[in-house]
Amino acid sequence: MGGRPFTSNTMNRTLAFDLDLTTNETFIEGYDAQFAGGGISFHPVSWCSLRAGAMKNLKENDEGLIVTAGLGLGIKWFQLDLAAQMATKTGEYDGTEIPRYGRVQLAFVSKWN
């Protein structure tokens, strides 16, 4: 629960940092989470954003560093967003090395500010 975000917005770039102030229980018994992470968002043109970052669970070391990336395309109020995360540590499944954590998300985002 809780984090301390830091954001710096200059021109067409945004830097961000986030730290969970407390340890969080998960649905997995005996597995806790407390993340620290950061990243950069770059807007080369008004209808496109590119993101890159990294995060780490400070309470567990199963995944190692998790690298993140994202791409957003759309007009000011509506955007199609593709995001991905992948762990640097690998495990073996059926004789093949794979990342211990991975996620891909596709979302339609509406912004009303």
Long-range contacts (C-beta under 8 A, 24 or more apart in sequence): 3-35, 12-42, 12-43, 12-44, 13-40, 13-41, 13-42, 13-43, 14-40, 14-41, 15-39, 15-40, 16-40, 16-41, 16-53, 18-55, 20-58, 23-59, 31-60, 32-59, 32-60, 33-57, 33-59, 33-60, 34-58, 34-59, 37-66, 37-68, 39-68, 46-76, 47-73, 47-74, 47-75, 48-72, 48-73, 49-79, 51-83, 55-85, 62-89, 62-100, 62-101, 63-87, 63-88, 63-89, 63-100, 63-101, 64-88, 64-89, 64-100, 66-101, 72-109, 74-109, 76-111, 77-110, 77-111, 77-112, 78-108, 78-109, 78-110, 78-111, 79-108, 79-109, 79-110, 79-111, 80-106, 80-107, 80-108, 80-109, 81-105, 81-106, 81-107, 81-108, 81-109, 82-106, 83-107
